[in-house]
Structures are given as structure tokens and as C-alpha cells.
Amino acid sequence: MYENIDNLKELLNSPRKIVITTHRGPDGDAMGSSLGLYHFLIQLGHSVNVITPNEYANFLHWLPGNEFVINYEKNPHKAEEISNNSDLIILLDLNNIDRLSSFSNCVSNSNAIKILIDHHQDPDNNIAKYIFSNVTACSTAEIVYEIIHKMDMNKYMNKNIAECLYTGIMTDTGSFKFASTNFNTHKIISELILAGANNSKIHDLVYDSISAERIKLLGYCLNEKLLLYPKNNAAIISLNAQELEKFKFKSGDTEGFVNYPLSIEGINFAAFIAEKEGLVKLSLRSKGDIKVNEIAKKYFNGGGHINAAGGISDFSVNETIKLIEKIIINGLK
């Protein structure tokens, strides 16, 4: 992964116009790694813009630098002008250019040098000139930290970078409970706390500052929409567009809902289906050796990690439930 470190250091030796971008529907790792890298690069004297394909959850808007983020859907002309005039485009937390959605063509057509930093399986080797990929990393934020460390630039690690990267690692490890959390993860977290990350404050802002509507929506999902298949150790939760509208859905409101069924004894597979923006989207989670990334790729034009993946269904919500039920009955293959 680090064979391109010297090339990256050389690219960063002189002031550049840099765009940082990430996947559609950015989560905590996407925004934490993007804004953490942003705060690092501006200290080196670069002109840096963070561009997201679309909006992201309100509980991430406290992140330092949030006010400078450009939303491509809201400001397409500005985002395209900046991207077309950039020297470097750094893609974070994605393994395929299509994850940029409507912003992908602009990035692909730009003459800027592309750099990919990611931890998902099967990265597209044609996506960038320089690739930093580590599928064993718990998060892209962890890789960003390692790159800064490998370049011997830890002196630039400040509170803003630390809090952004801490957020990325914390959210992508499920508050450090997923199997991807290891000794190195905690070592990096300790360094980020030493650099100024307030772990208690960050946890509160991300997990304990949610709307009443979101709590009600979660209660509705668990009480009314949870389908259990105990013989198959599986569960499904689904929401259609009308149900989301009823609870005044905002971006990020269903973040993490897919994980709740896995806390039920005996459940090793969970699917969350939601009809958003005219699409039927899925989040898949599992325990053990159930490879949900392969299920997502085979049936839902998606992908991700072995135990955490997502995709899009070509069918209605009800038809998608029936398809997942068949997948469950067939042994989750």
C-alpha cells in the first residue's frame, strides 16, 4: 500500500489545486477522512476543496471544515469548474468511480492526477494513477493517518485533523466493536486523543444528538417492520417512501438501523431496505463468514466489505423483500 508514498510526497512538495471527494451518501468515515485530509493539506500550503456528490447526515455537520464543503447536487457548475481546474483529485472511501454517482463523469474527464485512498475489497485499478488500498484497515480514516505518519509529517497533526479522523474510525468500527478493530486501531486512536480529539464530545455529537423523529422512526422499524427468520438466523427491515415521509426523513436518519437485528441472539444476517430518492437501496450486515459483499455484488449491483455492504435493487420494496427471502432460504449465497 505504501509503495507510492514517495510519489505522493513529491506531488505535495509544491502548492497544488486539490479536490477531495468521496462516495454518494457520505458516512462518518467518508467525511472524517475527507475533512481530516483537508486540514492536513491546507497546512502544506495547498488550495483544497472538498466536494461531495450529495448531502450527508446532519450529525456530521459539526466536523471542522464542514462549512467549506461543496455539495455537487446543489452547486454542480462550481464543483465542475473547480474540478476541471484542479491539479490533483483525491478519491476517498470508494473502490469504483460509479460510487460518485452524477459527479463521476466530471471526475473522470478531469485532467487532474487521480489518487485513491480506500479500504474496500476489489478496488478498480484503473480508477487512479496512485492507489493506497488496504482492505484490512478498519477505515479510510485509519489509512489517511498512516499515510501522514509514513510521510513523516505527524508534526502537522492538530486538533481538527484528529477529531475528523477519530470520527471516521469510530463510526466505521461501530464504536470499536467490529472485528476490524485491532491493536493498531487503538494505538492510532490514542495518538489522535493526544493530538486533541475529545472522544467523549465526538461520541455525543455523533450518537447522542439525534432528532425525535429519528427515534420514532427507529421505534417504528423495530416494532412494526422487523421480519425475523430464526430458522435461517436472518432478519429484514424495510421502509417505503411514504413511511420515510411520515417520519420527516432527513439524510442520515436511518444510519445504523441495519445493525440492530444483529444484536438479537442467533441473528447472523440483516438486511435494511429503504426507498429513497426514487431508488430502492439496501444495506447488508453479517457476522462470521457470511460474505454480504458478494451477495450485494451478485444481486444488487453493489459491494463493500465481507460483513458490511450495500447496493440498489431493480425491484420494488416488496419484491426486494421476496428476493432476499429467497437468498436467505438458499443459504445466503
N, C-alpha and C positions, 0 to 999 in steps of 0.2 A: 504493500500500500504506500510505502514512503519513498519509493524509488524516484518520485517526481518532486521531492522536497526541494532539491537544489534548483530545479527548473522554476518552481513557484517562487522561491526567494529571489531569483534573478528577475522574474516578472515584476515583483513588488519593490525592486530596488529604486525605481523612478516613479514619479507620480503618474497614475493612470486614472482613466474614467471607467469605473467599475459598476456593474449591475449585479446585484444578488437577487436570486429568485428561488422559488420553491413550488411545491405541488399545489394544485387546487384544493380548497378547503384546508388551509394550513392548520396544523395542530400545534401543540406546545413545543415539540421538537423542531418542527419546521420554522416557527417564528423565533424560538430561543436560539437556534443555531444561526439563523439569518441575522438577527439583530446583534448577537454576540460577535459575529464576524464583522458586521458593520462597524461596531465600536472599536474593534481592533484595527481595521483598515484605515479609518479616519485618523487614527493616531500616527499612521505612517505617512500621512500627507496626501492620501488618495481622495478623489472625488467619488463618493459612493452613494448609490441609490438602491433601496430595497423595493422590489416590485413583486406584488403577489397577484396571482391570476384572478382572485376574487376576495371577498370579505372573509374575515376569520372571527373566532369567538370573542365576545366582549371580555371574558375573564382573562384574556391575554393582552388587552389594550393598555394595561398598566406598565408593560415592559418598556424599559428605557429605549427611546428612539421610535416608539410606536407612531408618534405624531408626524414622522417623516416618511412613513411607508406609503407607497403609491399603489392604489388598487387599480389593476388593469381594466376591469369591467367598468369602473367609474371614470377612469381617465385614460382611455385607450390611445389617444393621439399623443399625450405627454409621455406615456410609457413607451410607445413605439419610437418617438423622437430620441429619447434618452438611450434606448437600446441600440438603435441604429448608429448612434454616435459614440458608443462605448468601445473601450479597448479590450476589456475582459468581461465575460459573463460567467458568474459562478452559480452553478445549479446545486441546490442543497436538498437532501432528503427525498430524492426521486431516482428511479432507475431507468425511466423511459421518458422521452421528450413529450409523449402524449399526456403525461401527468400534469403538464402545464395548461392543458385544455386550450382555450381560444388564444392564449398567449404564445403557444408553441410555434406557430408559423413565424412570428416576429423574431423569436429567439433563433430559430433555425436559419432564417435568412440573414441574420446579422453577421457581419464580417469579423466580429469580435472573437478573440480566442476564448474557447469554452473550457471551463474547469468543472468537474463533477466531484462532489463530496457526498457520500451516501453509505448506508449500511444495509440496504435491501438486497435480497438474493437476485441473481441474474441481471446485473447491470448491462445496459446496451453499450458495448464497447465503442460504438460509433457516435455516441452522444457528445463526446468532448475530446479535446486534444490531450488533456491531462486528467486522469481519474484517480481519486482517492477513495477506494472502496474497501470496507471491512465488514463482512456480514456477521462477524462475531461481536462487533461493538454493540453496546446496549442502545445507542442513539447516534444520530448525526452530530449532536452537540458534543458528545464524547470525542468524536473524530476531529472536530474543529479544535477542541482543546489540545489533542495530541499533535495536531499539525503546528499549532503555535509553539508547543513545547519542543517539537523536533526542529523547528527553525531557530531555537534558542532565543525566543522573543517573549519569554514569560515576564520580562520587566514591564511589558505593556498591559499585563493582566490587571484590570481595575474593577471597581465595584459593578459598573454597568455590564461589562463582559461577563463577570462572574455570575450575576443574577440572571442574565439571559441564558447562559449555558446550564446553570443549575436547573432552571425551569425546563429546558429541553430534556435533560437527563431524568429529572424527577417524573415528568409526565410520561415519557416513553418507557419507563421501568415500572409504571404503576406504583409510584412512591417506593421504589426499590424492592418490589416483591417478585418481579418476574425473574425467570431463570437466567436472563441475560445479565442480571446484576452480579458482579463478581468483586474480587478484591480490588482490582484496578478501578472499578466504578467508584467504590467508596474512597479510594485514595484521591481520585480526581475531585470528588465532592468535598473532601477535607481541604484540598487546595483552594477550591472556589470559596469556601467559607472563610478561609484565611484571607482571601482577596477581597472580602467584603459582602459576600452573599448572605443575606439574612434568611436562613432556612425556614424559620417559623413564619415570618411575614410572607414569604413566597407561597408556602403551602396554604396559608389563609386566603391570599388573593386568588389563587387558582381554584381551590376546592371548597372554600367556605364563604364565598361571596356571590352566591347564585340567586337568581330571581325566584319569587314564589311560584311563578308559572312553571318554571323548570322542575321544581319539587313536585308540583301537582302532576306534571306530565310523567315524571318517573313513577309516581304512585299509580297512575292510570296504567302504565305499561306493566307493572308488576302485578296489579290486581286484576286487570281486565284483558291484557294482551299476551300474557305469558303462556306459551304452549310447551308442555313437558312431555318428553318421550323417555320415561325412566328405563324401559327395557333396552333402549338404544343409547342411554346416557347422554341425551341431547335435549336442547331447548331452542325455541324460536320466539322472538318478539317482533311484532310488525306494527307499523303506523302508516296510514294513508294520508294524503294531503289534507283532507278535511279534518282529520284528528289533530294534525300539527297546527292547523289554522285555529282550531278551537282553543288550543293552549298558547296562542300567540307566539308561535315558534320563532326563535332567532338563531342565527348561525352559532353552532356550538352547544345548543341546548341538549342534544342527545349524546354528546360526547361521553363515552364510558358506559353507556347503558348496556352495551353488549356484554360487558364483564359481569354484570350482576348474576345471571343464571349460573355462571361458573362457581359461584360461592355456595350453590346448592349441592349437598352431598350426592356424589355419584354422577354429576353432570360434567362431562369432559368436552362437550362441543356446544357452542352457542352461535346463533345467527341473529342479527338485528337487521330488519328490513325497513326502509323508510322511503316514502315517495316525496322527493324534494326536487324543486326546480324542473318539474316535468319528467324526472327520471326516477327509476326505482333503484335505489342504492343499497348495497349490502356491506355489513361489517361481520367478519367471521373471527371467532376466537376458539382456542382449544387448549387442552392440557396434554402432556405426553407427546406421543409420536403421531398424532393426527395432523397431517400437513394441510392446513387450510389454504396456504398459498397455492397449492396445486389444485385444490377444489375451485378457488377463485379464478385461476387461470383457465381451467378446463370448461367451466360453465358460465362464468360471469365477466369475461374479458378483463380480469383483474390480476392481482398478485399481492405480494407483500412478504411477510415473514412466515416461518413454519407454523407458528402458533397465533399469528395475528395478520389478517389480510382483509382485502376489500375488493369490491367490484360493482358492476352495473348489470342489471337484468334487462333483458329484452321483453319481459312479460309484465303483466300487472302484478300488484302486490299479492293477490290471492293465488295467481298462477305460480308466482315465485315461491310462495309457501309450499305449494304442492310439489314443485321441483325439488326443494330442499328436503321435503319429507321422503321423496324417492331416494335422494342421495343418502339420507340417514339410514333408511331401510337397507340400502345396498352396501352398507358398511363404511360410509363416509369415504368414498373413493372417487 
